[in-house]
Amino acid sequence: MGSELDLGLTGRHVVHALAPGFCDAASVYLLQRWLLEEQARMAADPPQIEARRLALRIGSDAAEDWEHLLPVGEVLVFPRETPYARALATGQTQLLDGVDEHTVERLRKTGPEHSGVDALLRTASFLIVPLRLRGTAVGFIACTRGPDREPFTRGEAVAVESLGARAGVALDNARRYERERRTALAIRRSLLPDTGQAFEGCRVAHGYRPAGQDNVIGGDWYDVLPRAGRRLGMIVGDAMGHGPESAVAMIQLRTAVRTLASLDIDPCELLHRLDSVAGDTPGAPFATCMYAEWDADLHTCTFVGAGHPPPLVRGPDGPAAPVSLATPGLPLGLGTGRYEPTVLRLSEPALLLLYSDGLVESRTHDIDQGITRLAHALDAGAGEVPDTGEPDGLPSLCRRLLAGSGCDDVTDDRTLLLAELIPGGAG
């Protein structure tokens, strides 16, 4: 219990510790307000409580056998006179000779002809233990025994109270983690463009894999920026690190690029101004990025880099190769004020891949080997997805490239932005 920061799993650990060895049936309920609010103190004598069924185990049956009758995740309302509300209001364990009338009525309505419900209604001993955390009621554990077993004793109730004290801490840790994870995911979804976008003369998709299983947002960032005419800006950047400071720096840099892209300035001037912004942004100095601007009418793609790995370009027949940049440029925030463009003319449709260094660096290979390996993977993937004009063509290729990036190094985020450039055509 508490080995994983997962509410549902922690609840299942609790009920599996109780049933069927200690009791015939066990369930865990958490107050809905506590799940939804950071600080949700209950009134001294509330008219009712709303609690969500977190976990259930009846006998040795799997919980899903009861899913249609007593579904996990269901929110129930318990009036003031029920033992559940009394347990939470008083903080005292409730030890009863049978199931209360409110529960009897609810179970009869739920499964009037279900044999298992009849067995629950024949409960001869009923135990309700409040879950309290730092003096606040957050839920309860309910245990039942049938007539063929000895009733619960006060000593057994104390043992469940001890289990409940441990469970409360584990559940709170899981709840806090899940709240933070949902917050981070919401931030990431709000910041990143939709995949599979289509523009005039260009189709774009992207992929992202965070460093490790527990990180959902870090310093990598990317964006697609429509510009005047039929130009389209694309950028992939990397603010060093994975913590909240890197995430904040990433957000500020991405916002600055969006603002700058709305101005009618050339790519070098855009990066020059972004360099100035980075110098005044905590956590942003030494951030890197690669900016590409596609002009479907002129059939040109202009690249400006700031200490970032070179993009890959693949023509209709391949092979994919890194773009030979006029200069790799220095990272952002150093105030160099000098960025040089590299202009590539494309007369036929081509695939453009921008990526972060996490995709090509590892403990076992240097960056040049990683770039070569990524180019080969792009060639192989493009061959397996021949018609990238299909709605899922580019996103599918992104997934293949991420899946083929290996798992020998999980210390850095992996980000890529893949574009199909169509000279003079409509996306």
MIBA-280160 format. One record per residue (C-alpha): x, y, z; residue in one letter. Coordinates in steps of 0.1 Angstrom, whole numbers, plus 2048, in hexadecimal, padded with zeros to 3 digits. Layout:
# residues N
east->X&north->Y&up->Z&rest->A
...
This chain:
# residues 427
east->800&north->800&up->800&rest->M
east->80E&north->821&up->7F5&rest->G
east->828&north->812&up->7DF&rest->S
east->818&north->823&up->7C1&rest->E
east->80B&north->847&up->7BE&rest->L
east->7EA&north->83A&up->7B0&rest->D
east->7C8&north->840&up->7C2&rest->L
east->7B7&north->822&up->7B3&rest->G
east->7D4&north->80A&up->7B9&rest->L
east->7D8&north->816&up->7DD&rest->T
east->7B3&north->810&up->7E3&rest->G
east->7B5&north->7ED&up->7D5&rest->R
east->7D2&north->7E6&up->7EC&rest->H
east->7BD&north->7EF&up->80A&rest->V
east->79F&north->7D9&up->801&rest->V
east->7B5&north->7BC&up->7F7&rest->H
east->7C6&north->7BE&up->819&rest->A
east->7A3&north->7BA&up->829&rest->L
east->78F&north->7A2&up->814&rest->A
east->78A&north->785&up->814&rest->P
east->7A2&north->77D&up->831&rest->G
east->796&north->797&up->84A&rest->F
east->772&north->79D&up->83E&rest->C
east->75B&north->791&up->823&rest->D
east->759&north->7B3&up->811&rest->A
east->76D&north->7D3&up->813&rest->A
east->76A&north->7F5&up->802&rest->S
east->77B&north->816&up->803&rest->V
east->769&north->837&up->7FD&rest->Y
east->778&north->85A&up->7FA&rest->L
east->766&north->87B&up->7FF&rest->L
east->75F&north->88B&up->7DE&rest->Q
east->768&north->8AD&up->7EB&rest->R
east->78A&north->8A1&up->7F7&rest->W
east->791&north->892&up->7D5&rest->L
east->788&north->8B2&up->7C3&rest->L
east->795&north->8CD&up->7DB&rest->E
east->7B7&north->8D2&up->7EB&rest->E
east->7A8&north->8DB&up->80D&rest->Q
east->784&north->8CE&up->811&rest->A
east->77A&north->8CE&up->836&rest->R
east->758&north->8BF&up->83D&rest->M
east->73F&north->8D1&up->853&rest->A
east->73A&north->8C4&up->876&rest->A
east->718&north->8B5&up->86F&rest->D
east->712&north->8B5&up->849&rest->P
east->6EF&north->8AB&up->83D&rest->P
east->700&north->893&up->825&rest->Q
east->721&north->888&up->817&rest->I
east->72C&north->87F&up->7F4&rest->E
east->746&north->864&up->7F1&rest->A
east->755&north->852&up->7D3&rest->R
east->75A&north->82C&up->7D4&rest->R
east->77F&north->828&up->7CF&rest->L
east->783&north->802&up->7D3&rest->A
east->76E&north->7E4&up->7DA&rest->L
east->775&north->7BF&up->7E1&rest->R
east->75B&north->7A5&up->7EA&rest->I
east->768&north->783&up->7F4&rest->G
east->783&north->777&up->7DD&rest->S
east->770&north->784&up->7BE&rest->D
east->781&north->79E&up->7A8&rest->A
east->772&north->7C1&up->7AC&rest->A
east->766&north->7C1&up->788&rest->E
east->74D&north->7A5&up->78F&rest->D
east->73A&north->7BF&up->7A2&rest->W
east->740&north->7DC&up->78B&rest->E
east->71D&north->7DD&up->77D&rest->H
east->70D&north->7DE&up->79F&rest->L
east->726&north->7F1&up->7B4&rest->L
east->73D&north->803&up->79B&rest->P
east->75E&north->811&up->7A7&rest->V
east->75E&north->836&up->7A2&rest->G
east->739&north->83A&up->7AA&rest->E
east->731&north->859&up->7C0&rest->V
east->717&north->851&up->7DB&rest->L
east->704&north->869&up->7F2&rest->V
east->702&north->85E&up->817&rest->F
east->6E8&north->871&up->82D&rest->P
east->6F1&north->87D&up->84F&rest->R
east->6E0&north->860&up->861&rest->E
east->6F5&north->845&up->850&rest->T
east->713&north->836&up->863&rest->P
east->72A&north->842&up->848&rest->Y
east->722&north->866&up->84E&rest->A
east->724&north->861&up->873&rest->R
east->746&north->851&up->871&rest->A
east->753&north->86F&up->85D&rest->L
east->742&north->889&up->872&rest->A
east->74E&north->87B&up->894&rest->T
east->76E&north->86B&up->889&rest->G
east->763&north->84B&up->89B&rest->Q
east->762&north->828&up->88D&rest->T
east->73F&north->81A&up->889&rest->Q
east->73A&north->7F5&up->894&rest->L
east->717&north->7E8&up->88B&rest->L
east->704&north->7C7&up->88B&rest->D
east->6FA&north->7CA&up->867&rest->G
east->6F7&north->7E0&up->848&rest->V
east->6E5&north->801&up->84E&rest->D
east->6C2&north->807&up->83F&rest->E
east->6CF&north->820&up->826&rest->H
east->6E8&north->807&up->818&rest->T
east->6CE&north->7EB&up->818&rest->V
east->6B6&north->800&up->804&rest->E
east->6D1&north->80B&up->7EB&rest->R
east->6DD&north->7E7&up->7E6&rest->L
east->6BA&north->7DA&up->7E0&rest->R
east->6B4&north->7F4&up->7C6&rest->K
east->6D6&north->7ED&up->7B6&rest->T
east->6D3&north->7C7&up->7B2&rest->G
east->6B2&north->7BA&up->7BF&rest->P
east->6B7&north->797&up->7B0&rest->E
east->6DD&north->795&up->7B4&rest->H
east->6E8&north->778&up->7CB&rest->S
east->707&north->78C&up->7D6&rest->G
east->6F1&north->7A9&up->7E1&rest->V
east->6DD&north->791&up->7F7&rest->D
east->6FD&north->785&up->807&rest->A
east->707&north->7A9&up->80F&rest->L
east->6E5&north->7B0&up->81E&rest->L
east->6EA&north->792&up->836&rest->R
east->709&north->7A4&up->845&rest->T
east->70B&north->79C&up->86A&rest->A
east->727&north->7B4&up->872&rest->S
east->72E&north->7D6&up->863&rest->F
east->74D&north->7EC&up->868&rest->L
east->752&north->80F&up->85C&rest->I
east->774&north->81F&up->863&rest->V
east->779&north->844&up->85A&rest->P
east->797&north->84E&up->847&rest->L
east->7A5&north->86E&up->857&rest->R
east->7C3&north->882&up->84C&rest->L
east->7D2&north->89D&up->862&rest->R
east->7B1&north->89F&up->875&rest->G
east->79B&north->8A1&up->855&rest->T
east->783&north->886&up->84A&rest->A
east->78C&north->87B&up->826&rest->V
east->778&north->85B&up->823&rest->G
east->771&north->839&up->833&rest->F
east->777&north->813&up->831&rest->I
east->759&north->7FC&up->833&rest->A
east->75C&north->7D7&up->83D&rest->C
east->741&north->7BD&up->840&rest->T
east->73F&north->799&up->84D&rest->R
east->724&north->780&up->847&rest->G
east->711&north->76B&up->862&rest->P
east->72A&north->74E&up->85E&rest->D
east->746&north->763&up->86D&rest->R
east->74D&north->772&up->88E&rest->E
east->743&north->797&up->892&rest->P
east->75E&north->7B2&up->891&rest->F
east->76E&north->7B9&up->8B3&rest->T
east->77A&north->7DA&up->8C0&rest->R
east->79E&north->7CE&up->8BC&rest->G
east->798&north->7C6&up->898&rest->E
east->789&north->7E8&up->893&rest->A
east->7A8&north->7F8&up->8A1&rest->V
east->7BD&north->7E3&up->888&rest->A
east->7A9&north->7F1&up->86B&rest->V
east->7AD&north->814&up->87A&rest->E
east->7D2&north->80F&up->879&rest->S
east->7D0&north->803&up->855&rest->L
east->7BA&north->821&up->84D&rest->G
east->7D4&north->839&up->85B&rest->A
east->7EE&north->82B&up->843&rest->R
east->7D6&north->82B&up->827&rest->A
east->7CD&north->84F&up->82C&rest->G
east->7F1&north->85A&up->828&rest->V
east->7F5&north->845&up->809&rest->A
east->7D5&north->851&up->7FA&rest->L
east->7DE&north->875&up->800&rest->D
east->800&north->871&up->7F0&rest->N
east->7EF&north->861&up->7D2&rest->A
east->7D5&north->87C&up->7D0&rest->R
east->7EF&north->898&up->7D1&rest->R
east->803&north->887&up->7B6&rest->Y
east->7E5&north->882&up->79F&rest->E
east->7DB&north->8A6&up->7A4&rest->R
east->7FE&north->8B2&up->79B&rest->E
east->7FF&north->89B&up->77D&rest->R
east->7DD&north->8A7&up->770&rest->R
east->7E9&north->8CB&up->774&rest->T
east->809&north->8C4&up->761&rest->A
east->7F6&north->8B1&up->746&rest->L
east->7DD&north->8CE&up->743&rest->A
east->7FA&north->8E7&up->73F&rest->I
east->80A&north->8D1&up->725&rest->R
east->7EA&north->8CC&up->711&rest->R
east->7E4&north->8F2&up->711&rest->S
east->807&north->8FA&up->705&rest->L
east->80C&north->8E1&up->6E9&rest->L
east->7FC&north->8E3&up->6C7&rest->P
east->7E5&north->8C9&up->6BA&rest->D
east->7F5&north->8AD&up->6A7&rest->T
east->7EE&north->8A6&up->682&rest->G
east->7E9&north->8CB&up->679&rest->Q
east->7E6&north->8D5&up->655&rest->A
east->7F0&north->8F6&up->646&rest->F
east->7F3&north->903&up->623&rest->E
east->811&north->8F2&up->615&rest->G
east->819&north->8DF&up->634&rest->C
east->80D&north->8C3&up->64C&rest->R
east->81B&north->8C1&up->66F&rest->V
east->81B&north->8A7&up->68B&rest->A
east->82F&north->8A4&up->6AB&rest->H
east->838&north->88C&up->6C7&rest->G
east->843&north->88F&up->6EA&rest->Y
east->850&north->876&up->704&rest->R
east->859&north->884&up->727&rest->P
east->879&north->879&up->739&rest->A
east->86F&north->85C&up->750&rest->G
east->84C&north->850&up->759&rest->Q
east->845&north->86B&up->774&rest->D
east->84C&north->88A&up->75F&rest->N
east->831&north->898&up->74A&rest->V
east->83F&north->8BA&up->742&rest->I
east->863&north->8C6&up->73F&rest->G
east->878&north->8DF&up->72C&rest->G
east->871&north->8D3&up->708&rest->D
east->859&north->8E8&up->6F4&rest->W
east->84E&north->8EB&up->6D0&rest->Y
east->835&north->8FE&up->6BC&rest->D
east->826&north->905&up->69A&rest->V
east->823&north->92A&up->691&rest->L
east->80F&north->936&up->672&rest->P
east->81F&north->955&up->664&rest->R
east->816&north->96F&up->64A&rest->A
east->810&north->962&up->627&rest->G
east->814&north->93C&up->623&rest->R
east->830&north->93A&up->63B&rest->R
east->831&north->923&up->659&rest->L
east->849&north->924&up->676&rest->G
east->852&north->905&up->689&rest->M
east->868&north->903&up->6A8&rest->I
east->875&north->8E9&up->6C1&rest->V
east->887&north->8F5&up->6E0&rest->G
east->896&north->8E8&up->700&rest->D
east->899&north->8FB&up->721&rest->A
east->8B2&north->8E7&up->736&rest->M
east->8A5&north->8D0&up->751&rest->G
east->884&north->8C0&up->759&rest->H
east->877&north->8D1&up->778&rest->G
east->85D&north->8ED&up->77D&rest->P
east->878&north->908&up->775&rest->E
east->87E&north->8F9&up->753&rest->S
east->859&north->8F6&up->74D&rest->A
east->854&north->91A&up->755&rest->V
east->871&north->925&up->73F&rest->A
east->862&north->910&up->723&rest->M
east->840&north->920&up->726&rest->I
east->84F&north->943&up->725&rest->Q
east->865&north->93B&up->707&rest->L
east->848&north->92C&up->6F4&rest->R
east->832&north->94A&up->6FC&rest->T
east->84D&north->961&up->6F0&rest->A
east->851&north->94F&up->6CF&rest->V
east->82C&north->950&up->6C9&rest->R
east->82C&north->976&up->6CF&rest->T
east->84A&north->97B&up->6B8&rest->L
east->83C&north->965&up->69D&rest->A
east->81E&north->97D&up->69A&rest->S
east->837&north->999&up->690&rest->L
east->843&north->99C&up->66C&rest->D
east->867&north->995&up->674&rest->I
east->87F&north->97D&up->664&rest->D
east->88B&north->95D&up->675&rest->P
east->8AD&north->96B&up->680&rest->C
east->89D&north->989&up->690&rest->E
east->883&north->972&up->6A1&rest->L
east->89F&north->95E&up->6B1&rest->L
east->8B3&north->97D&up->6BA&rest->H
east->895&north->98A&up->6CD&rest->R
east->88E&north->969&up->6DD&rest->L
east->8B3&north->969&up->6E9&rest->D
east->8AC&north->98A&up->6FB&rest->S
east->88D&north->97C&up->70B&rest->V
east->89F&north->95D&up->717&rest->A
east->8BA&north->972&up->727&rest->G
east->8A0&north->982&up->73E&rest->D
east->88D&north->961&up->745&rest->T
east->899&north->94C&up->763&rest->P
east->8A1&north->929&up->759&rest->G
east->8A2&north->932&up->733&rest->A
east->8C7&north->93A&up->72E&rest->P
east->8D8&north->91E&up->71B&rest->F
east->8B7&north->913&up->70C&rest->A
east->8BA&north->906&up->6E9&rest->T
east->8A3&north->906&up->6CB&rest->C
east->8A0&north->900&up->6A6&rest->M
east->889&north->917&up->692&rest->Y
east->87D&north->90E&up->66F&rest->A
east->868&north->924&up->658&rest->E
east->857&north->914&up->63A&rest->W
east->84C&north->92A&up->61D&rest->D
east->836&north->915&up->606&rest->A
east->836&north->930&up->5EA&rest->D
east->85C&north->935&up->5E9&rest->L
east->862&north->910&up->5EF&rest->H
east->87C&north->919&up->60A&rest->T
east->881&north->90E&up->62D&rest->C
east->896&north->925&up->643&rest->T
east->8A8&north->917&up->662&rest->F
east->8B6&north->92A&up->67F&rest->V
east->8C5&north->917&up->69C&rest->G
east->8CF&north->920&up->6C0&rest->A
east->8E6&north->904&up->6CB&rest->G
east->8CD&north->8E9&up->6C1&rest->H
east->8D2&north->8C9&up->6AD&rest->P
east->8CE&north->8CE&up->688&rest->P
east->8AD&north->8C5&up->677&rest->P
east->8A9&north->8A7&up->660&rest->L
east->89A&north->8AA&up->63D&rest->V
east->890&north->88D&up->627&rest->R
east->886&north->890&up->603&rest->G
east->86D&north->87A&up->5F1&rest->P
east->886&north->85F&up->5EB&rest->D
east->89C&north->865&up->60A&rest->G
east->8B3&north->861&up->61A&rest->P
east->8AE&north->878&up->638&rest->A
east->8CC&north->88E&up->641&rest->A
east->8D3&north->8AA&up->65A&rest->P
east->8D2&north->8CD&up->64C&rest->V
east->8F4&north->8DD&up->649&rest->S
east->8EF&north->8FD&up->65D&rest->L
east->902&north->91D&up->656&rest->A
east->908&north->91E&up->67B&rest->T
east->8F9&north->90A&up->698&rest->P
east->8F6&north->92A&up->6AC&rest->G
east->8FB&north->92E&up->6D1&rest->L
east->8E0&north->925&up->6EB&rest->P
east->8C6&north->93F&up->6F5&rest->L
east->8CB&north->958&up->710&rest->G
east->8F0&north->95F&up->70A&rest->L
east->8EA&north->980&up->6F8&rest->G
east->8FE&north->977&up->6DA&rest->T
east->8E7&north->98A&up->6C2&rest->G
east->8F4&north->976&up->6A5&rest->R
east->8E0&north->95C&up->693&rest->Y
east->8E5&north->952&up->66F&rest->E
east->8CA&north->942&up->658&rest->P
east->8CE&north->923&up->643&rest->T
east->8B6&north->923&up->625&rest->V
east->8AD&north->902&up->615&rest->L
east->89A&north->901&up->5F4&rest->R
east->882&north->8E4&up->5EF&rest->L
east->873&north->8DE&up->5CD&rest->S
east->862&north->8BD&up->5D7&rest->E
east->84F&north->8B2&up->5F6&rest->P
east->865&north->8AA&up->613&rest->A
east->864&north->89F&up->638&rest->L
east->873&north->8B7&up->652&rest->L
east->87B&north->8AA&up->675&rest->L
east->883&north->8C1&up->692&rest->L
east->88B&north->8B0&up->6B3&rest->Y
east->89B&north->8B5&up->6D5&rest->S
east->8BC&north->8A7&up->6DF&rest->D
east->8AB&north->88D&up->6F6&rest->G
east->8A2&north->87A&up->6D6&rest->L
east->8C6&north->877&up->6CA&rest->V
east->8DC&north->877&up->6E9&rest->E
east->8E1&north->85A&up->701&rest->S
east->8FA&north->84A&up->719&rest->R
east->906&north->833&up->6FE&rest->T
east->907&north->848&up->6DE&rest->H
east->913&north->86B&up->6D7&rest->D
east->8FC&north->884&up->6C6&rest->I
east->90A&north->87E&up->6A3&rest->D
east->902&north->859&up->6A5&rest->Q
east->8E0&north->862&up->6B2&rest->G
east->8D9&north->879&up->695&rest->I
east->8E3&north->85F&up->67C&rest->T
east->8CE&north->845&up->68E&rest->R
east->8B0&north->85D&up->68E&rest->L
east->8B5&north->864&up->668&rest->A
east->8B4&north->83E&up->661&rest->H
east->895&north->83B&up->676&rest->A
east->884&north->857&up->663&rest->L
east->88C&north->845&up->642&rest->D
east->87F&north->824&up->64F&rest->A
east->860&north->834&up->65D&rest->G
east->858&north->848&up->63E&rest->A
east->85B&north->828&up->62A&rest->G
east->842&north->817&up->640&rest->E
east->82A&north->834&up->63E&rest->V
east->82D&north->83D&up->619&rest->P
east->80F&north->854&up->617&rest->D
east->814&north->86F&up->631&rest->T
east->7F7&north->881&up->623&rest->G
east->7E0&north->869&up->635&rest->E
east->7D0&north->879&up->655&rest->P
east->7E4&north->863&up->66C&rest->D
east->804&north->860&up->657&rest->G
east->81A&north->87A&up->668&rest->L
east->80E&north->873&up->68C&rest->P
east->814&north->84E&up->686&rest->S
east->837&north->855&up->67A&rest->L
east->83D&north->86B&up->699&rest->C
east->832&north->84E&up->6AF&rest->R
east->84A&north->836&up->69D&rest->R
east->867&north->84E&up->6A1&rest->L
east->861&north->852&up->6C6&rest->L
east->85C&north->82D&up->6CB&rest->A
east->87C&north->826&up->6B9&rest->G
east->890&north->83F&up->6CD&rest->S
east->898&north->824&up->6E7&rest->G
east->897&north->825&up->70D&rest->C
east->8BB&north->823&up->717&rest->D
east->8BB&north->847&up->723&rest->D
east->89D&north->856&up->735&rest->V
east->8AE&north->875&up->742&rest->T
east->8A1&north->88D&up->727&rest->D
east->880&north->895&up->717&rest->D
east->87C&north->88A&up->6F3&rest->R
east->86A&north->8A1&up->6DB&rest->T
east->865&north->8A2&up->6B6&rest->L
east->852&north->8B7&up->69C&rest->L
east->84D&north->8A7&up->67A&rest->L
east->841&north->8BB&up->65C&rest->A
east->839&north->8B1&up->638&rest->E
east->843&north->8CF&up->623&rest->L
east->830&north->8D2&up->602&rest->I
east->83E&north->8EC&up->5EA&rest->P
east->824&north->902&up->5DA&rest->G
east->808&north->8EA&up->5E6&rest->G
east->7EB&north->8EC&up->5FE&rest->A
east->7EC&north->8D8&up->61E&rest->G
